[in-house]
Amino acid sequence: MVPVKIAAAHAGALAGRVNEREKADRRRFSRGIDRLKRETGLLAGILLGIDVLVRGHHAHAHHHTHTTDIPRIRDRDIPRLKDRTAAHGHELARHRSRLRRIEKILAEVVGGLIVYRILARVAPWLFCRNWKVLGRAICGMRPDSLANLLALLLGAWALSDLRRTARLAEDALDFVTATVWDAAQIGDRPSGRFTLD
């Protein structure tokens, strides 16, 4: 008796689970098109069914789209768009290079104006008419007179700071001596410095 009772209890529990699943499926499936067909009748099934979409005018429109529109888009429109995009890319690159050139020119002009303003404040004598007259006079000199003037200016510069001039001459002498000794490959070169300090 006990095994029958256990089998009956097991069968009852199994039947309960099947009933619960069936109720859950009924609740889940009663929300679709089948429920609309059942509740609103044949008209709702015709109007809302999936089969309606592939019949009649809609099917003709789909056929036209697949045979005409999609190949036209693939063969004509997409290549045109690619060409147009490439042309826009090239034009954009040209505009960028033009803008870079304009930026460089603008930077040079602004830099020149800044230098001009600074020179006008620091050295206003550069913009004096007499300075221009002196410049024209120097440019109009004979070459030998100009050479004499430049030698006179160089001598005045050398005498203005004798120590600096001596150091400069000593460095030049060291350089020339080293070059001559290295070129001749005679041996050890003399060392020692002459200083005014």
C-alpha positions as CSV (number, residue, x, y, z in Angstrom):
1,M,0.0,0.0,0.0
2,V,2.8,2.3,0.7
3,P,4.4,2.1,-2.7
4,V,1.1,2.9,-4.4
5,K,0.6,5.9,-2.0
6,I,4.1,7.2,-2.9
7,A,3.5,6.7,-6.6
8,A,0.1,8.5,-6.3
9,A,1.7,11.4,-4.5
10,H,4.4,11.7,-7.1
11,A,1.9,11.6,-9.9
12,G,-0.2,14.3,-8.2
13,A,2.9,16.5,-7.8
14,L,3.9,16.0,-11.4
15,A,0.3,16.8,-12.6
16,G,0.4,20.0,-10.5
17,R,3.6,21.1,-12.1
18,V,2.2,20.4,-15.6
19,N,-0.9,22.4,-14.8
20,E,1.3,25.3,-13.6
21,R,3.4,25.2,-16.7
22,E,0.3,25.1,-18.9
23,K,-1.2,28.1,-17.1
24,A,2.0,30.0,-17.5
25,D,2.2,29.1,-21.2
26,R,-1.5,30.1,-21.7
27,R,-0.8,33.5,-20.0
28,R,2.3,34.0,-22.1
29,F,0.8,33.0,-25.5
30,S,-2.5,34.7,-25.0
31,R,-0.9,38.1,-25.5
32,G,0.0,37.7,-29.2
33,I,-1.8,37.9,-32.6
34,D,-3.6,34.7,-31.9
35,R,-5.4,36.3,-28.9
36,L,-6.3,39.3,-31.1
37,K,-7.8,37.0,-33.7
38,R,-9.8,35.2,-31.1
39,E,-11.0,38.4,-29.4
40,T,-11.6,40.7,-32.4
41,G,-12.4,38.1,-35.0
42,L,-11.4,37.6,-38.5
43,L,-10.9,41.3,-39.4
44,A,-8.1,41.7,-36.8
45,G,-6.4,38.6,-38.0
46,I,-6.4,39.8,-41.6
47,L,-5.3,43.4,-40.8
48,L,-2.7,42.5,-38.1
49,G,-1.4,39.2,-39.4
50,I,2.1,38.8,-40.7
51,D,0.9,37.2,-43.9
52,V,-0.8,40.4,-45.0
53,L,2.6,42.1,-45.4
54,V,3.7,39.9,-48.3
55,R,0.5,40.1,-50.3
56,G,-0.8,42.6,-52.8
57,H,0.7,46.0,-53.3
58,H,3.2,45.6,-50.5
59,A,4.7,42.5,-52.2
60,H,4.9,44.4,-55.4
61,A,6.7,47.3,-53.6
62,H,9.1,44.8,-52.1
63,H,9.8,43.2,-55.4
64,H,10.4,46.6,-57.0
65,T,12.7,47.6,-54.2
66,H,14.8,44.4,-54.5
67,T,15.0,44.5,-58.3
68,T,15.3,48.2,-59.0
69,D,16.1,50.3,-56.0
70,I,18.7,48.3,-54.2
71,P,20.8,47.6,-57.4
72,R,20.5,51.3,-58.3
73,I,21.7,52.3,-54.8
74,R,24.5,49.7,-55.0
75,D,25.7,50.4,-58.5
76,R,25.1,54.2,-58.8
77,D,24.4,56.0,-55.6
78,I,27.1,54.5,-53.3
79,P,29.9,55.0,-55.9
80,R,28.8,58.6,-56.4
81,L,28.8,59.1,-52.6
82,K,32.2,57.6,-52.4
83,D,33.5,59.8,-55.2
84,R,31.9,62.9,-53.6
85,T,33.4,62.0,-50.2
86,A,36.9,61.6,-51.8
87,A,36.5,64.9,-53.5
88,H,35.5,66.6,-50.3
89,G,38.5,65.0,-48.6
90,H,40.8,66.4,-51.3
91,E,39.2,69.8,-51.1
92,L,39.5,69.8,-47.3
93,A,43.2,68.9,-47.6
94,R,43.7,71.8,-50.0
95,H,41.9,74.2,-47.7
96,R,44.1,73.0,-44.8
97,S,47.3,73.7,-46.8
98,R,46.0,77.1,-47.8
99,L,45.2,77.9,-44.2
100,R,48.7,76.8,-43.1
101,R,50.2,79.1,-45.7
102,I,48.0,82.0,-44.6
103,E,48.8,81.4,-41.0
104,K,52.6,81.4,-41.7
105,I,52.3,84.7,-43.7
106,L,50.1,86.2,-41.0
107,A,52.6,85.2,-38.3
108,E,55.4,86.8,-40.3
109,V,53.4,90.0,-40.8
110,V,52.4,90.2,-37.1
111,G,56.0,89.4,-36.1
112,G,57.3,92.2,-38.4
113,L,54.8,94.7,-37.0
114,I,55.9,93.8,-33.5
115,V,59.5,94.2,-34.3
116,Y,58.7,97.5,-36.0
117,R,56.8,98.8,-33.0
118,I,59.7,97.7,-30.6
119,L,62.3,99.4,-32.8
120,A,60.2,102.5,-33.0
121,R,60.1,102.7,-29.2
122,V,63.7,101.5,-28.5
123,A,65.6,103.1,-31.4
124,P,63.5,106.0,-32.8
125,W,66.6,107.4,-34.5
126,L,66.3,104.6,-37.0
127,F,63.2,106.3,-38.4
128,C,64.8,109.8,-38.4
129,R,65.2,111.5,-41.8
130,N,68.8,112.4,-41.1
131,W,69.6,108.7,-40.6
132,K,68.2,108.0,-44.0
133,V,70.3,110.8,-45.5
134,L,73.4,109.3,-43.8
135,G,72.4,105.9,-45.2
136,R,72.1,107.3,-48.7
137,A,75.4,109.1,-48.4
138,I,77.1,105.9,-47.3
139,C,75.6,103.9,-50.1
140,G,76.6,106.5,-52.6
141,M,80.3,106.5,-51.5
142,R,83.1,105.3,-53.7
143,P,84.4,101.8,-52.8
144,D,87.8,102.9,-51.6
145,S,86.3,105.6,-49.4
146,L,83.8,103.0,-48.0
147,A,86.7,100.6,-47.3
148,N,88.6,103.4,-45.4
149,L,85.5,104.2,-43.4
150,L,84.9,100.5,-42.5
151,A,88.6,100.2,-41.5
152,L,88.3,103.3,-39.3
153,L,85.2,101.8,-37.6
154,L,86.9,98.5,-37.0
155,G,89.9,100.2,-35.5
156,A,87.7,102.2,-33.2
157,W,85.9,99.1,-32.1
158,A,89.2,97.3,-31.5
159,L,90.5,100.1,-29.4
160,S,87.3,100.5,-27.4
161,D,88.1,97.3,-25.5
162,L,91.7,96.3,-25.8
163,R,91.5,93.2,-23.6
164,R,88.7,91.7,-25.6
165,T,90.5,92.4,-28.8
166,A,93.7,90.7,-27.4
167,R,91.7,87.6,-26.3
168,L,90.1,87.5,-29.8
169,A,93.5,87.7,-31.5
170,E,95.0,85.1,-29.2
171,D,92.1,82.6,-29.9
172,A,92.6,83.2,-33.6
173,L,96.3,82.6,-33.3
174,D,95.7,79.3,-31.3
175,F,93.3,78.1,-34.0
176,V,95.7,79.0,-36.9
177,T,98.7,77.4,-35.1
178,A,96.8,74.2,-34.3
179,T,95.6,73.9,-37.9
180,V,99.1,74.5,-39.4
181,W,100.8,72.0,-37.0
182,D,98.1,69.4,-37.6
183,A,98.4,69.9,-41.4
184,A,102.2,69.6,-41.3
185,Q,102.2,66.8,-38.8
186,I,105.6,68.0,-37.6
187,G,105.4,66.8,-34.0
188,D,104.5,68.4,-30.7
189,R,103.2,71.9,-31.1
190,P,104.2,74.7,-28.7
191,S,102.0,75.5,-25.8
192,G,101.5,78.5,-23.7
193,R,99.2,81.6,-23.9
194,F,99.8,85.3,-24.0
195,T,97.5,87.2,-21.7
196,L,97.0,90.8,-20.7
197,D,95.5,90.0,-17.3
